[in-house]
Amino acid sequence: MINKKNITTLLLAGTLAAPAFAATTAELEERIEELEFANDSRFFNWTGTLENRYDYTTSEEKTTGSEASGNQSYFHSQFHLDMESRPSEKLSFFGRLSMKKYWNDGSFDANKPTSTENGDARNSDGLFDTWGYGRDHGTAAVYVERAFVNYDMGMNLTYTIGRLPTIDGMPKHINSGSPALGSYPTLAFSAILDGMALTHNAAVAGGSLKTRLIYTPLQFANFDGGTTTGRGIDNTTDLSGVTISTNSPMYSFMLDYTKNNTSFANGMNLIFQWVKIDNVFFGSSSTSALRLTNNRFAFYAEATGVAGTGLDFAAQFAMSKSESEGKLGGAQGVYCNDSKCDEDGNSYVLTAKYNFSKFALGYEYIKHEENSFAYDVANRGPLNIYGTAASNTHHIFANYKVDNNMKFVFGYQVQDIDQVYNYGLFGKGTDVDIKRDNFYTRMIATF
């Protein structure tokens, strides 16, 4: 005979247990998801940076027979999405997707101010075109700023191949208040380069010495689609009838020494780098016969926490030798107007910053001599302070760290330019008197 009291007790127990069971199941599922995420993150990690910046620039320009002055102001954003994967003890991958744009840009083409439309906002595209970027029916372009793998070969050797971290190098991390942003000094490499490297790492005098060979060939693909030659057959010839090589070598040798807790500083970094561009063609095959060989020697020294204080200091020097043969457009060589030229120029950068807990104040001096082969393709500001030949720049900056994920950078730059060149490189320099001031603010969020 069934006891009604027992049935009632069982029903009551089941009713009370159901929510507890459901809660336990939900917690279990959540825990499984956490474990799966933790397992995935062992092999693939994402981080990112969003920077919003404002620049206000004034300029006074005096050339032979003309004078001009004016000012400009811009808001712009830069977004980085960094990725890292370590699927094994030997292999690691690093990548970055990148975007940079002016806010609500109404010019015809912000990247081509010298186009037929001359960057004029009055042309037909303007805001109604740029307002739809990312949602209109166009290309699905994503810019890959870097993507490379490191492979541990044993015997302290690492092989690297891909799109290398050759921009935003030292000392840009100092005025940004950031860890090292690139692997090479700005005066040695400052362009996004594809290639390969072999690095040997050794313990030396209580520090780490990296010896590195880098190969970043400059290529000129032959896209001739003619019925008789076809793509890649009968290489293109230049204006003088000389064949243009599809693969011109660019290579580098580097010594990079780091040491912590030295007698005079909390940390130090010494770098020597030699970069050679070997007989590279410049221009259009129908209008140019110009080739350049450039040797560049760069030296970089950095000390952090000097004498146990908040002082960080860096000095950088580069000397460049440019040998060109032939002319661009029938009129110009590299820093000259002759068919055969040999031009030298040096560059100097001094950077100092003092850290006061969350606040830091710094000063930087940048000098590029005439014919110095200065370039900074990935520059962050309108004055291009690291990449303008025949210029002097004074740069005052301040960092304020709100917390671990938010900081502000404020700066003021004054630049004098004594000569200008066609595209910053070609033809004998024209004497000018250009003075430019720039005030900027940067808000940088990391996540």
N, C-alpha and C positions, 0 to 999 in steps of 0.2 A: 504494500500500500504506500502511495506517494505522500510524503509529508509536505503539506502546503507551506509550512514554515521554512523548510529547507529550500523549496523552489523560490520563495521570495528572497531568501538570503543570496541564492545564486544569481538571480536577476539583478539584485542591487549591486553585487560585487562586479558583475559584468558591465553594468552601466558606469560604475566608477572607474573601472579599469580601461574602458575604451579611450577616453581622452588621454590618459597616461600613455597608452600604447601608441596613439597617434602622435603624441608629442615626442615619444622616443624614436619613432620612425622618421619624423621630420628632422630631429637632431642627427640621426644616423646619416640621412641623405646629405645634410649640410656638411657633416664631417667628411663624408666620402668626397664631396665636391672640393673641400679644402685640401684633402690629401692629393686629389688629382691635379689641382692647380699647383700645389707645392711640388709635385713630381714634374709637371711640365716646366715650371719656372727654373728647375735645375738645369734645363737645357736651353731655355729661351726667355730672355728678359727684355722688357721695354721700359724706356725712360724718355723724357721729352723736355723741350724748352720752348716757351713762347715769349718772344720779346716784342714789345711795342715801343716805338722810338719817335721822338720829335726832334727835328733839326731846324734851326734858323740861321741862314747864311747870308752874309753881306760880302760884296766883292767890288773892288776898284781895279780897273784894268787900263793900262797905258801902253800903247804900242806906237810905232812910228806913224805919226799923223792922225792918231785917233785916241779917244778916251771914252770909257764907258763905266757905269756903276749901276748897282741894283741890289736887290735882296730877294731871297726865296725862303719859303718855309714848307716843310713837309711832315706829315705823319706817315709812318710805315710800320709794317709788321714782319717778323721773321719767325718761322716755325720749324723746329727740328724734332723728328721722331727717331730716336736712337734704338738700335736693337743689338742684342748680343746673344750668342748661342755657343755653348760648350758641350757638344755631344759626346766628346771623349777627352781623355787626358792629353791627347796629342793635337786635336783639332779645335780651333776656336774661330768664330765668325763675328765680324763687327760690321754694322751697316747704319746708314742714316738717310732718311727721306727728308727733303728740305723744301721750304717755300719762302719766298720773300716778295713783298709787293707794297706799293703805295696804297694808302687807304683810298677807296672809291676813285680810282685814277680815271680821269676823263680824257687823257691824251690819246692820240691815235695808237701809238705803240711805245710804251715807256722804255722798252729795251732797244729801240732803234730810233733815237732822236735825230739821226741824220738821214732818215729814209726820205722818200719822195714827198711824203706828207709832212716831214720835218717835225714830227711829234706834236702837231697842231691840234688842239682840242676842238677846233671848229670844223674838222672834217667829219665825214658821215658816221664814223664808228662812235667815238666818244663814250660817254657814260652808258648809253643804252647798250653798248656792246660789253663793256667791262662789268656792268652790274650783273650780268648773267653768267660770268665765268664760274665753272663748276656745276652749273645746272643747264646750260644751253647744250644744243646738240653739236658738239665739237669733238676734239680729240680728248682722250683720257690720259693726259700726260702726267706722270709722276717723276719728279727730279730725284735721281739717286746721287746724293753728294758723295757718299763713300760706301763701298761694299767690298770687303776683302777678307781673306782667310789667313790665319797663321797655322802653320803645321810644325810641330816639334819633331825635328829630325834626329834628335839625340846629339850627344857630344856638344851640348850648349848651342846648337844651331837651330835657327827658326827660319822657315821659308814662308814668305808672304806674297800673295798675288791678288790682283783685283784693282778696284778703284781706291787709291791710297789716301791716307789722311795728310795731304800735302798743303792744306790751307789752314788759316787761323792759328799759325804757329807762334812761337815765342817772339815778343813778349806780350802778345795781345791778352793773355790770361791775367796779366798783372793789372792792367787798367780795367778789365772786366770783373775783377774780383772772383775769378773762377779757377778751377783746376786747369791743368794744361789742356788746351783745346785742339792742338795739332802736335805732330811729332817732329817737326822740323822748324828751324829758325825762319822767320818771315822774309829776311833778306836773302835766303837761299832758295826756298820753295814758297811760292804764294799763288799757286794755280791748282785746279783740280786735275790730277794726273792719274792715268791708268798705268799699271806696270807691275813689276815684281821686285822683291828685295830678299837678300840673304843676310841674316843678322847673327853675329856670334856674341854671346854674353859671357863675361868673365869677371870674377871677383879680383879687384885690384886695390891695394892699399886701403882696405876697409870699405870700399865703395864698389860700384858696378860700372864696368866699361863695356859698351856696346860698339862693335865694329860692324858697319853696314855697307853693303853694295846695293845700289838701286838702279834699275833699268826702266826707263819710261819713254819708249820710242815715240817719235812724232810721225804720224802716218798721213798719207795723201792718197786716198783710194781713187782708182781710175774707174769712173762710172760711164765710160764711153759705151754707148749702146748701138753703135753703128753696125751695119750688116756685115762689113768686111773685117772689122777688128774684134768686136765683142768686148765685153767687160774684162778689164785686166790684161788685155793683149795690146802690144805696142804702147808702152807707157807714154803719157802725155809729155810733150816738149814745151819748154818755155819760149819766151819771145825771141831768144837768140838761137833756138833750135836744139838746145841741150835737154836731154831726157830728165824729167823730174822723178826722182826716186819715190817709190810708194812707201818706203820705210827709212826714216832718217834717225840715227841714234841720238838719244839724250840719256846720259848716265851720271851717276854721282857716287862719291865715296864719303863716308861719314864716321866720325868718332864722337861718341856721346858718353860722358862720364858723369855719374851722379854719386853723391855721398851725403849722408845725414850725420848730424851731431859732430860737426867739425869744431876745431878750436876757436873759430871766429864766427861761425854761423850755425843755425839749426839745420840748414841744408844748402847744398850747392850743386850747380849743373854747369858743365863745361862742354861746348860742342865745337867741333871743326867740321866743315862740310865743303866739298868741292863739287861743282856742278858743271857739266860740259854739254853744250848744244853743238852738234857737229854737222856743219854744211847743210843747214835747213833752208828750204825754199820758202820765200814769202811772196804773197800777192796772187794775182790771177795769171794763169799760164799764157793768156793772150796779150798781157800788158807788162809782164815783169820777167826779169832774168836775175833777180836778187837772191843771193844766198848768204847765210850768216853762220859763223862759228863764234860761239861765246864761251869764255871760261870765267867762272865766278867762284871766288873763295870767300867763305863766310865764317866768322868767329862769333861765338855767343858765350857769355858768362853771366851766371845768375847766382845770387846769394839771398837766402830768406832767413829772417830772424837774426840779423847781423848783431853780433855781440850780445845775444840774448834779449834784444829789444824787438820792437815791432817793425823794424826797418827791413824792407825788401829792396834789392837793387839789381839791375841788369844792364849790361853793356853789349852792344852788337856792332860788328864792323863787317863790311863786304867790299871787296875790290873786284872790278869787272873789266874784262878785255873783250871788245867786240871787233871781229874782223869780218868785213863784208866784201862781196864781189858781185858786180852787176848792179843794175838799177831797178827800182820800182817805178813803173810808169814812165820809164825812159829818162827819169830826172833825179831820183833820189836813192842814196845808199842808206846804211844805218848810221845815223848821226852825222851824215855828210851828204854832199851832192856829187861825189866822184864815183867812178866805177870800181874803185878799189880803195878801201878805207881800213884804218886801224885806230880805234878810239878806246880810251881808258876813262874810268870814272869810279869813284868810291862813294859808299853810303855809311852813315853812322846813326845809331840809335842809343840814347841813354834814357833809362827809366828808373824812377825811384818812387817808393810808396811807403807811408808809415801807417801801421794798423793800430787803431784805438778800439779794441773790442769789436763792436758792431759797425764802427765807422772807420773809414780809411781815406787818406788824402795823398795825392801823388802828383808828380810832374814828369813830363817826357819831352825830350828834344830829339828831333829827327832832321838830319841833313843829307840831302842827295846832291852830289856834285853834277856838273854837266856830263852828259854821255855816260851816266852811271848804270844804265840798263835796269832802272828801278821799275818794278811792276808789282801790283797787288790786285789780281783779278777778282779776288773775293773780298774786297774792302768793304767795311761796314758804314762808312760815312761819306758825305759829299766831297770832302777835300782830298780823299785818297792819300793820306799822309805818309803811308809806307810805300807808295808806288808812283810818285811824281818826281821825275828827274829835274835837276836844277832848282831845288826848292829847299826852304828852311821852315820848320814848323815847331812852335811851342805849344804844348798840350798840358793843361791843368785838368785833373779829374778827381772825383770823389766817389766812394762806394758807401752805400748804407745797406746793411743786411737787416731786413725786417725779421725774418726767421729763416729756417733752413730751406724754405721753398720760395721765398720772395726777396728780391733786392732791387735797389735803384742805383743807377750810375749817372752822374752829372759831369759834364765836361765843357771846356772852352778851348778852342784851337785858334791859333793865329798863324797864317801861312804866307810866305813871300816866295814868288816864283820869278826867276831871272831869265829863263829861256823856255820857249815852247817848241815842240816838234810835231810833225804830222803823225797823228795817232800815237803821240808820246814816244816815238822811236825813229821815224824816218826823216831824212833831210837834215841839213845843217840847222842848228838851233837859231830861232829868231829872238833877238833881245827884246824883252818886255819888262814891265814893272807891274806885277799883279799882286795885290794884297787881298787876302780872304780871311774872314773871321767866321767861326761856326760855334754856336751854342747848341748843346744837345742834352736830352734826357732819355734814359733807357729804363724801362721797367721790365725786369726779367723774372719770369716764373718758371720753376722747374717742378717736374712731376714724375 
